[in-house]
Amino acid sequence: MAYNDMYVIFYKVLAYLYKALKDGKNPSWADLQFNSTIIDIPYAYWMHIMQELIDEGYIKGVKTIQTKSGLIFCDNGIYITAKGVEFLETNSLMRKAKDFLGESFQTVLNALVSGLTQAAVGNSH
């Protein structure tokens, strides 16, 4: 595996969203961008990955807008779905991605999520 493999990026996005959910925090759209701390890939590749995660039903709360210059995604309360959690927890490629990234990623993930704002009470999807 490599740091920019599709399943590694899937793992990073889903692990971040699940950690934020479990900790009662609002995910930051900036943390999930193509040039963020945890994701550093070309924009077109990021667009493809986000579309896959949306199409497969692993994430929701992303608004898709068609413009003259192409498709863009906007945060509309992004979150991981139950299907996304199941994929994250049971898929063998997700386990391989987690093992590949190791403890250093978990440390970065914990730091990012700990700095997020608390989710509002009653803010459910």
C-alpha positions in Angstrom: 0.0 0.0 0.0 1.0 3.6 -0.5 -0.2 6.8 1.3 -2.3 7.8 -1.7 -3.9 4.4 -2.4 -7.7 4.8 -2.7 -8.4 2.5 0.2 -6.0 4.4 2.4 -7.8 7.6 1.6 -11.1 5.9 2.2 -9.9 4.8 5.6 -8.6 8.3 6.5 -11.9 10.0 5.7 -14.1 7.4 7.3 -11.9 7.0 10.4 -11.9 10.8 10.9 -15.7 11.0 10.6 -16.3 8.0 12.9 -13.9 9.4 15.5 -15.6 12.8 15.4 -19.0 11.1 15.7 -18.0 9.0 18.6 -16.4 11.9 20.4 -19.5 14.1 19.9 -17.6 16.6 17.7 -18.5 18.4 14.5 -16.2 17.3 11.6 -14.3 20.1 9.9 -14.7 20.2 6.1 -11.2 21.7 5.9 -9.7 18.5 7.5 -11.1 16.4 4.7 -9.9 18.5 1.7 -7.5 17.2 -0.9 -4.7 19.3 0.5 -5.3 18.9 4.2 -3.2 17.5 7.1 -4.5 13.9 6.6 -5.2 13.9 2.9 -2.6 15.2 0.4 -3.7 14.1 -3.1 -4.5 15.8 -6.4 -7.9 17.6 -6.5 -9.3 15.4 -9.3 -8.4 12.2 -7.4 -10.0 13.7 -4.2 -13.2 14.4 -6.2 -13.3 10.8 -7.4 -12.8 9.4 -3.9 -15.5 11.7 -2.4 -17.9 10.7 -5.1 -17.3 7.0 -4.5 -17.9 7.5 -0.7 -21.1 9.3 -1.4 -22.3 6.9 -4.1 -21.6 3.8 -1.9 -23.6 5.4 0.9 -20.6 5.5 3.3 -21.0 9.3 3.9 -23.8 11.8 3.8 -24.1 15.5 4.3 -22.2 16.6 1.2 -24.0 18.8 -1.3 -23.1 18.2 -4.9 -23.3 21.3 -7.1 -22.9 21.3 -10.9 -21.3 24.5 -12.2 -20.1 25.6 -15.6 -16.6 24.5 -14.7 -17.6 21.2 -13.3 -18.8 19.5 -10.2 -18.1 20.8 -6.7 -18.8 19.4 -3.2 -19.9 21.6 -0.3 -20.2 20.6 3.3 -23.8 20.2 4.3 -23.2 18.6 7.7 -20.9 15.7 6.6 -21.1 12.5 8.6 -20.4 8.8 8.3 -23.4 6.5 7.9 -24.0 3.1 9.5 -23.0 1.5 6.2 -19.8 3.5 6.3 -19.0 2.3 9.9 -19.7 -1.3 8.8 -17.3 -0.9 5.9 -14.7 0.7 8.1 -14.9 -1.9 10.7 -15.3 -5.1 8.7 -13.6 -4.6 5.3 -10.2 -6.4 5.0 -8.7 -3.5 2.9 -9.7 -1.0 5.6 -7.9 -3.2 8.2 -4.8 -3.2 5.9 -5.0 0.6 5.5 -5.2 1.0 9.3 -2.2 -1.3 9.8 -0.3 0.5 7.0 -0.9 3.9 8.6 0.0 2.8 12.1 0.0 4.6 15.3 1.3 7.9 13.8 -2.0 8.4 11.9 -4.0 7.6 15.1 -2.1 10.3 16.9 -2.7 12.9 14.2 -6.4 11.8 14.1 -6.8 12.1 17.8 -5.2 15.6 17.8 -7.4 16.8 14.9 -10.6 15.5 16.5 -9.8 16.8 19.9 -9.6 20.3 18.5 -13.1 20.2 16.9 -16.1 22.0 18.4 -18.6 20.0 20.3 -21.7 18.9 18.4 -24.9 20.6 19.4 -27.3 18.5 21.6 -30.0 17.0 19.4 -27.9 17.4 16.2 -28.6 14.1 14.7 -28.7 12.9 11.1 
